[in-house]
Amino acid sequence: MTSGALWNTLVLAAKADLLWSLGWRYLPEMMPLFDRLSAAIGTEEEDDAMVRVYGRMPSRNFSSDLLARATDQAAVIELSGVLWNDWGKSERIVDSLRRIGRAPVFSLKHLSDRQTSGTGEENLLKAEC
């Protein structure tokens, strides 16, 4: 981005123990629920525990409620020459594939008749050095 800001693609690498400890630090009301779920994993109670735990769990934003508060534990790597597209819609996946000269291997019949834009500027961010 030309102003020097970085776009969070939410691609991350972390040890599970680190994320767990950050959860206790920044989301302590949620962690006892995760403990209950963890104890049930691999047992006959797993499905029921998951329904109970997630039914009671408060809604939180992983990026803003945890990651943004843990800047002392994070590092950022700037990427250059990378195409990025929010793949929230299948049309955007098709657009990305076309940009790299590939054809989708999935059926296009469910896509709208509207063609994706020729430039993809609204969905494409190219990191700049």
matplotlib code that plots the C-alpha trace (Angstrom):
import matplotlib.pyplot as plt

x = [0.0, 1.4, 1.0, 3.2, 0.3, 0.2, -2.8, -3.5, -4.0, -4.5, -1.9, 0.0, 2.3, 2.3, 2.9, -0.4, 1.1, 1.6, -1.9, -3.2, -1.3, -2.4, -6.0, -5.6, -4.1, -6.5, -9.7, -9.7, -13.5, -13.3, -10.5, -12.3, -14.7, -11.8, -10.4, -13.7, -13.8, -10.1, -10.9, -13.7, -11.7, -11.4, -14.2, -17.8, -18.7, -16.8, -19.8, -22.1, -19.3, -18.7, -22.4, -22.5, -19.2, -19.8, -23.4, -22.2, -19.1, -19.1, -18.4, -14.9, -12.8, -9.6, -7.7, -8.8, -9.5, -6.4, -3.7, -3.9, -3.4, -0.4, 1.9, 4.8, 4.5, 4.2, 6.3, 5.2, 6.7, 6.0, 5.4, 6.1, 4.9, 2.0, -1.5, -4.2, -7.9, -10.6, -12.0, -15.3, -17.1, -16.4, -16.2, -13.1, -11.4, -12.1, -10.7, -7.5, -7.1, -7.5, -4.9, -2.3, -3.3, -5.1, -8.6, -10.9, -11.4, -14.8, -18.1, -18.9, -22.6, -23.5, -21.7, -23.6, -23.7, -21.8, -18.2, -15.5, -13.8, -10.9, -8.6, -9.8, -8.6, -11.4, -10.3, -6.6, -3.9, -0.4, 2.1, 4.7, 8.2]
y = [0.0, 3.3, 5.0, 2.5, 0.6, -3.2, -5.4, -8.3, -11.4, -13.4, -15.9, -16.7, -19.2, -19.8, -22.5, -23.7, -23.1, -19.4, -18.9, -20.7, -18.4, -15.3, -16.6, -16.7, -13.2, -11.4, -13.6, -15.1, -15.5, -17.9, -20.2, -22.3, -23.2, -24.2, -26.3, -28.1, -28.7, -29.9, -32.5, -33.9, -34.2, -37.8, -39.0, -40.0, -36.6, -34.5, -33.6, -32.7, -30.8, -28.8, -27.9, -26.9, -24.9, -23.0, -22.3, -20.5, -18.9, -15.1, -13.7, -12.3, -11.1, -13.1, -10.2, -7.3, -9.0, -11.2, -10.5, -6.7, -6.8, -9.1, -6.9, -7.7, -11.4, -10.8, -10.1, -8.8, -9.7, -7.5, -9.4, -7.9, -9.0, -10.9, -11.0, -10.9, -11.3, -11.8, -15.2, -14.6, -15.2, -17.8, -15.1, -13.7, -17.1, -17.3, -13.8, -14.8, -17.9, -15.9, -13.4, -16.2, -17.9, -20.8, -22.1, -23.1, -26.9, -26.4, -25.8, -22.2, -22.8, -21.3, -18.1, -15.0, -14.0, -10.9, -11.2, -10.4, -7.1, -7.0, -5.4, -6.7, -3.5, -3.6, -7.0, -7.0, -5.6, -5.7, -5.1, -2.5, -2.2]
z = [0.0, -1.0, 2.3, 4.1, 5.7, 5.6, 4.8, 7.2, 5.1, 8.3, 7.2, 10.4, 11.9, 15.7, 18.2, 19.8, 23.3, 22.4, 21.1, 24.2, 26.6, 24.6, 24.9, 28.7, 28.7, 26.4, 26.3, 29.8, 29.8, 26.9, 27.9, 30.5, 27.8, 25.5, 28.4, 28.6, 24.9, 24.9, 27.6, 25.5, 22.2, 21.1, 23.5, 22.9, 24.5, 21.9, 19.7, 22.7, 24.3, 21.2, 20.9, 24.6, 24.6, 21.4, 22.4, 25.5, 24.1, 23.6, 20.2, 19.8, 16.9, 16.6, 14.9, 17.0, 20.3, 20.4, 17.7, 17.8, 21.5, 21.3, 19.3, 21.7, 20.6, 16.9, 13.9, 10.5, 7.2, 4.2, 0.9, -2.5, -5.9, -4.4, -5.8, -3.1, -3.5, -0.9, -1.9, -0.2, -3.5, -6.2, -8.8, -7.0, -7.2, -10.9, -11.3, -9.4, -11.5, -14.7, -13.6, -13.3, -16.5, -15.0, -15.5, -12.6, -12.2, -10.7, -12.4, -13.4, -13.9, -10.4, -11.1, -12.2, -15.8, -14.8, -15.9, -13.3, -14.0, -16.4, -13.9, -10.6, -9.0, -6.4, -5.2, -5.8, -3.6, -4.7, -1.9, -2.8, -1.4]

ax = plt.figure().add_subplot(projection="3d")
ax.plot(x, y, z, "-o")
ax.set_aspect("equal")
plt.show()
